[in-house]
Amino acid sequence: MDKQYKRLSIEFPADEYVYLKMACAKKHVSLKDFVTQAILKTVEECEDALDLIAFREAYTKENIKNAVPLDQLKKELGYKKET
């Protein structure tokens, strides 16, 4: 199955463009690949940070106090250990 793409047009500071091109040359990648990798890495880092925030918000003293022990949960769900 072929990947589908969407065109992304951005304006980039002219003063910094030469440094961008040099970075691409040092990594032996095209400008398109360099920018794509940088954007995807940043998106993943952002998602990780948001996941951590959500986890911290859910991991409150109240939620811990109301947590069901794993053994009790297994029993309530009818979990039987296979031999």
N, C-alpha and C positions, 0 to 999 in steps of 0.2 A: 504494500500500500504506500503510495507516495505521500510525503508530507505536504500539508497545505501551508501556504505562507500568506502573510499580510504585509503590505508595504508600510514602512515606518519612515516618515520624513521628519528630520529634526534640524534645527539650526545649531551650528557648533561655532564657538568663538574662533575667529581666524587666527588669532595669536597662538592658540593652543593646538591648532590643527597639525602643525609640523611635529609637535611632540606626540600626538596620536599616531601619525604616520611612522615615526621612529619606533614607537612601541610595537607597532604591527610588524615592522621589519625585523626587530630584535627577536620577536616570537615566531617569525616566519609564517605569519597568518595574514589573511586578507583583512581589510578594514571591516568588511561585513562580518566575518567570523569573530574578529576581536570584539567588536561592539556587541554582537549577539551574546558571546560568552560573558562579557562584563554585565550586561543587563540581566541575564538569567541568574548569574551568581548573586547579584544584588537582590533580585526578587526572592530567591531561596533564603537569603539571610533575613530579609524582611518577614517572610512567612515564619521562619524559625523564631524570630523575636516575638511575633504576634502569638504563636503557639505557646511560648513560654509565659507571656502575659496572661493568656487564657487559663493556663494550668495554675498559675499562682493565684488567680482570682477564684478558681474552683477549689483550690486546696486551702480552705479556710478552717479555722478551729471548729466552726459549727458543722461543716461537712465531715470532718474527721470524727467529731463526737457522734455523729449519726451513722458512721460507717458500720457495715456488717462484717464480722470476721469471715475470712475466706472459708474456713471449715463449716461454719454455719450456712453460708451461701451455697456451698456444694451440697450440703444436706437438704436444704430447701429446694434446690433444683433437681434433686434426685441423682446426683453424680455418683457413679459407682466406679471405683478404681478397677481397671482391668488387670488381670493377673497373667 
